[in-house]
Amino acid sequence: MDIDFLKQLVATPSPSGFEQPVQELVRRKLRDFADELKTDVHGNVIAVKNPEGKPRVMIAAHCDEVGFMVKHITEEGYIYFAPVGGVDANLVQGQHVEIHTAKGAVPGVVGSKPIHLMEEEDKKRKQEIHKFWIDVGAGKKKELEGIVNIGDTITFQGRFNALRNKLVTSRSFDDKAGVFVLTEIVKELAKKKFEAGIFAVSTVQEEVGLRGATTSAYAVKPDIGIAIDVEFSSDYPDIDKKRVGDVSLGKGPVLCRGANTNPVLGELLIKTAREKRIPHQLSGAPRATGTDANVMQLTRTGVATAVVGLPNRYMHTPVEVVSLRDMENAVKLLVSFILNLKKDINLIPG
């Protein structure tokens, strides 16, 4: 696996709606392996293998990440901001951030009153992001004119680090880990022959409503849709396995069972994992999963969908943790699944 490319992915900012830099990385990575490569009006990157093949399989992983957006700059040069996607307000104060401007990244910190100066009501007050500010060291607003603009995006200054047992940490593994798996699948398929038509899509704007997958699935018209996304792990303190399930890093990708998974497709993925002795885990998903599979399933007259999850600790924080082994096994599973697909597969449940 190309770990240097994974590092590039997570280092490249891509808040929802501003994914162009990371999508250019994806395009450059896939151009030597795809039969066709295109970008649509939303910015989804679609890599096609065997375009006339059957069934048509759309594999989606979203490239956008949670972040923030500049909303207001005070006369004193402090910057107020709003979240892009779901961010826990309790994580924000005291963080290093970068504001992504037309002139490059501007480093800053999210300010906080020192605990020595806090009153009791300050300590008890509910954290609200719109009350936080970013300090970039400007003495006044005029210093920032022509540099920082309203609508500029902001990300945590997450850093890629290797931990023990082939675990890695960074911001934005949700879902750069999935995009990485997607590119590895396309690279592996370039060496193979298979019956299916593969449409590998690095989707945009998932964090603000599954928007990229909605439009790209309409255009692709898949018979099968598979979302590669992160899945909550439950292998650390204070997580209730009775609610989340028993999911651990390093024990393989997670296969979801439930309403968002076509029964035929779900069982075929499990069968493939067992026959190929690929480590895997199961998760119950009684409702829509909140992944790109949700909108793919409802496209046109309906699509047979499934979710392949990559266990993730500390989701939507600057220190998400995932396993390189899980990513490697997700690639093996999906490549094996695709190679075994037959054009006459019957996906009707029953």
C-alpha positions in Angstrom: 0.0 0.0 0.0 1.2 3.5 -0.8 1.4 5.0 2.7 3.0 8.2 1.3 -0.2 8.8 -0.7 -2.3 8.3 2.5 -0.2 10.9 4.2 -0.8 13.3 1.3 -4.5 12.7 1.5 -4.9 13.5 5.2 -2.5 16.5 4.9 -4.6 18.1 2.2 -7.5 20.2 3.6 -10.9 19.4 2.1 -13.9 20.8 4.1 -17.2 20.1 2.5 -17.6 22.3 -0.6 -13.9 22.9 -0.9 -12.5 19.6 -2.0 -10.7 20.6 -5.2 -7.1 20.2 -3.9 -7.6 16.7 -2.5 -9.6 15.6 -5.6 -6.6 16.7 -7.8 -4.5 14.3 -5.8 -7.0 11.6 -6.4 -7.1 12.3 -10.2 -3.3 12.2 -10.4 -3.2 8.9 -8.5 -5.8 7.2 -10.7 -5.0 8.5 -14.1 -2.6 5.6 -14.9 -5.0 2.9 -13.7 -8.5 4.0 -15.0 -10.0 3.3 -18.4 -11.9 6.6 -18.0 -11.4 9.4 -15.5 -13.8 12.4 -15.2 -14.9 15.1 -12.8 -18.5 16.2 -12.7 -20.0 19.6 -12.0 -20.1 19.0 -8.2 -16.4 17.9 -8.1 -16.9 14.2 -7.7 -14.0 12.3 -9.3 -15.2 9.1 -11.2 -12.6 6.5 -12.2 -14.0 3.8 -14.5 -12.8 0.3 -15.2 -14.4 -1.9 -17.9 -17.2 0.7 -18.6 -19.4 -1.7 -20.6 -19.2 -4.5 -18.0 -22.2 -5.8 -16.0 -23.3 -5.4 -13.3 -22.5 -1.8 -12.9 -20.8 -1.3 -9.5 -20.4 2.1 -7.9 -17.8 2.2 -5.1 -18.0 5.4 -3.2 -15.8 7.0 -0.6 -16.1 10.7 0.4 -13.1 13.0 0.3 -14.6 15.8 2.4 -13.8 16.4 6.1 -15.4 18.4 8.9 -14.0 21.8 9.6 -15.1 25.4 9.9 -15.7 28.6 7.9 -14.9 32.2 8.6 -18.0 34.2 9.5 -16.8 37.5 11.0 -13.6 39.4 11.6 -13.6 42.0 14.5 -11.9 45.4 14.3 -9.2 43.9 16.6 -8.4 41.2 14.1 -10.1 38.2 15.9 -11.9 35.7 13.7 -15.3 34.1 14.5 -16.3 31.0 12.7 -19.0 28.3 12.1 -18.7 24.5 11.9 -18.8 22.7 8.5 -20.2 19.3 9.4 -20.5 17.8 12.9 -17.8 19.0 15.3 -18.0 18.7 19.1 -17.7 22.2 20.6 -15.9 20.8 23.6 -12.9 19.9 21.4 -12.4 23.3 19.8 -10.9 25.6 22.3 -7.2 25.6 22.6 -6.7 23.9 19.2 -4.2 24.8 16.6 -6.0 25.6 13.3 -5.2 26.7 9.7 -7.3 29.1 7.7 -7.2 28.2 4.0 -7.0 31.4 2.0 -6.3 32.2 -1.7 -2.8 33.2 -0.5 -2.1 30.0 1.4 -2.7 28.7 4.8 -2.8 31.1 7.8 -2.0 29.4 11.1 -3.9 30.4 14.2 -5.2 29.2 17.6 -8.7 29.0 19.1 -8.5 31.3 22.1 -9.6 30.5 25.6 -9.8 32.4 28.8 -7.2 31.0 31.3 -8.7 28.9 34.0 -7.2 31.3 36.6 -9.5 34.0 35.3 -12.7 32.0 35.0 -15.6 32.5 37.3 -17.7 29.5 38.4 -20.3 30.3 35.8 -17.7 30.2 33.0 -16.7 26.7 34.0 -20.3 25.5 33.9 -21.4 27.3 30.7 -22.3 25.2 27.7 -19.6 25.4 25.0 -20.9 27.1 21.8 -18.7 27.3 18.7 -20.1 30.7 17.6 -18.7 32.2 20.7 -15.1 31.0 20.1 -12.6 33.1 18.2 -9.4 32.5 16.3 -6.2 34.5 17.0 -3.8 34.7 14.1 -1.6 37.3 15.8 -3.2 40.3 13.9 -3.3 43.6 15.8 -6.3 44.8 13.8 -8.7 43.9 11.1 -6.8 45.9 8.5 -3.8 43.6 8.7 -6.0 40.8 7.3 -7.5 42.6 4.4 -6.8 40.8 1.2 -5.6 37.8 3.1 -8.4 36.3 5.2 -11.9 36.6 3.7 -15.4 35.7 4.8 -16.1 32.2 3.7 -12.5 30.9 3.9 -12.4 27.4 5.3 -10.6 26.3 8.5 -9.3 22.9 9.6 -7.6 21.5 12.7 -3.8 21.2 12.4 -3.9 17.4 12.6 -0.7 15.6 12.0 -0.1 12.0 10.6 1.6 9.8 13.2 2.4 6.1 13.4 1.3 4.4 16.6 2.0 0.9 17.7 0.5 -2.2 16.1 0.1 -0.7 12.6 -2.3 2.0 13.9 -2.0 5.5 12.5 -3.5 8.8 13.7 -4.5 12.1 12.0 -7.4 14.3 11.4 -9.7 13.5 8.4 -9.4 9.7 8.3 -13.2 10.2 8.0 -13.1 9.5 5.1 -9.6 9.9 3.6 -9.0 6.3 4.8 -11.9 5.2 2.6 -10.6 7.2 -0.4 -7.2 5.6 0.1 -8.9 2.1 0.0 -10.8 3.2 -3.1 -7.6 4.1 -5.0 -5.9 0.9 -3.9 -8.8 -1.1 -5.3 -8.6 0.6 -8.7 -4.8 0.1 -8.8 -5.3 -3.7 -8.1 -8.1 -4.0 -10.6 -5.8 -2.6 -13.3 -4.0 -5.9 -13.3 -7.1 -8.1 -13.5 -9.9 -9.2 -15.8 -13.5 -9.2 -14.6 -17.1 -9.0 -15.8 -18.4 -6.1 -13.8 -18.2 -2.4 -14.8 -16.5 -0.5 -12.0 -17.2 3.2 -11.2 -15.0 4.2 -8.3 -16.2 7.6 -7.0 -14.4 10.0 -4.7 -17.5 11.9 -3.6 -17.9 15.4 -2.2 -20.0 17.0 0.4 -20.9 13.9 2.4 -20.6 15.7 5.7 -23.3 18.2 4.8 -25.9 15.8 3.4 -24.5 13.0 1.2 -24.7 15.5 -1.7 -22.0 14.2 -4.0 -23.1 10.6 -3.9 -26.7 11.7 -4.7 -25.7 13.3 -8.0 -23.0 10.9 -9.0 -25.1 7.8 -8.4 -27.9 9.4 -10.6 -25.3 9.7 -13.4 -23.6 6.3 -13.0 -26.9 4.3 -12.8 -25.3 1.5 -10.8 -26.8 -1.9 -10.2 -24.7 -2.2 -7.0 -23.5 0.5 -4.7 -20.9 0.0 -2.0 -19.9 2.8 0.4 -16.4 2.6 2.0 -16.6 4.7 5.1 -15.4 4.7 8.7 -17.2 2.9 11.4 -17.3 3.6 15.1 -14.9 1.4 17.0 -15.8 0.4 20.6 -12.4 -0.7 21.8 -11.6 2.2 24.2 -13.0 3.4 27.5 -16.5 4.9 28.0 -18.0 3.3 24.9 -21.2 1.3 25.5 -20.9 -1.9 23.3 -24.5 -2.6 24.0 -25.4 0.4 21.9 -22.5 0.6 19.4 -21.6 -3.1 19.0 -18.3 -4.8 19.4 -15.9 -3.3 16.9 -12.1 -3.2 17.3 -9.2 -1.8 15.3 -7.1 -4.3 13.5 -9.7 -7.1 13.4 -10.8 -6.3 9.8 -13.3 -4.2 7.9 -16.9 -4.0 9.2 -19.8 -5.4 7.2 -23.1 -3.8 8.0 -26.3 -5.8 8.2 -29.7 -4.1 8.1 -32.0 -1.9 6.1 -29.2 -0.2 4.2 -27.8 -3.5 2.9 -29.2 -5.6 0.2 -29.6 -9.1 1.7 -28.1 -10.8 -1.4 -25.2 -8.4 -1.6 -24.5 -8.5 2.2 -24.4 -12.3 2.3 -22.1 -12.4 -0.7 -19.6 -10.0 0.9 -19.6 -12.1 4.1 -19.2 -15.3 2.1 -16.3 -13.8 0.2 -14.6 -12.8 3.4 -15.0 -16.3 4.9 -13.8 -18.1 1.7 -10.8 -15.9 1.3 -10.1 -16.0 5.1 -10.1 -12.2 5.3 -10.6 -10.9 8.8 -13.9 -9.0 9.1 -16.4 -7.8 11.7 -20.2 -7.4 11.7 -22.3 -4.4 12.7 -26.1 -4.1 13.0 -27.5 -1.0 11.2 -31.3 -1.0 11.7 -31.7 2.3 9.9 -30.1 4.4 7.2 -26.4 4.4 7.9 -25.6 8.0 7.3 -23.1 7.0 4.6 -23.1 7.4 0.8 -24.9 4.0 0.6 -28.1 5.7 2.0 -28.6 7.8 -1.1 -27.2 5.3 -3.6 -29.8 2.8 -2.4 -32.6 5.3 -3.2 -31.3 6.3 -6.6 -33.8 6.1 -9.5 -35.8 2.8 -9.0 -33.4 1.5 -6.3 -29.9 0.1 -6.1 -28.5 -2.9 -4.2 -26.2 -1.4 -1.6 -23.8 -2.3 1.1 -21.4 -0.6 3.5 -17.8 -1.6 4.2 -16.7 0.2 7.3 -13.1 0.9 8.5 -13.0 1.0 12.4 -12.2 4.5 13.6 -11.5 5.7 17.1 -12.2 9.3 18.1 -14.2 10.2 14.9 -14.5 13.9 14.0 -11.5 14.9 16.1 -8.0 16.0 15.2 -6.7 12.6 16.4 -8.7 9.9 14.6 -7.1 6.5 14.8 -7.4 3.7 12.2 -5.6 0.5 11.4 -3.5 0.0 8.3 -4.3 -3.8 8.5 -8.0 -3.0 8.3 -7.5 -0.9 5.1 -5.4 -3.6 3.6 -8.1 -6.2 4.3 -10.8 -4.0 2.9 -8.9 -3.8 -0.4 -8.5 -7.6 -0.4 -12.2 -8.1 0.3 -13.5 -5.8 -2.3 -11.1 -6.9 -5.0 -12.0 -10.5 -4.4 -15.7 -9.6 -4.4 -15.5 -7.8 -7.7 -13.5 -10.6 -9.4 -16.2 -13.1 -8.4 -19.2 -11.0 -9.6 -21.1 -12.5 -12.6 -23.0 -10.4 -15.0 -26.2 -12.4 -14.5 -26.2 -12.0 -10.7 -29.8 -11.8 -9.2 -29.9 -9.2 -6.5 -33.7 -9.5 -5.8 -34.2 -10.5 -2.1 -36.1 -13.6 -1.5 
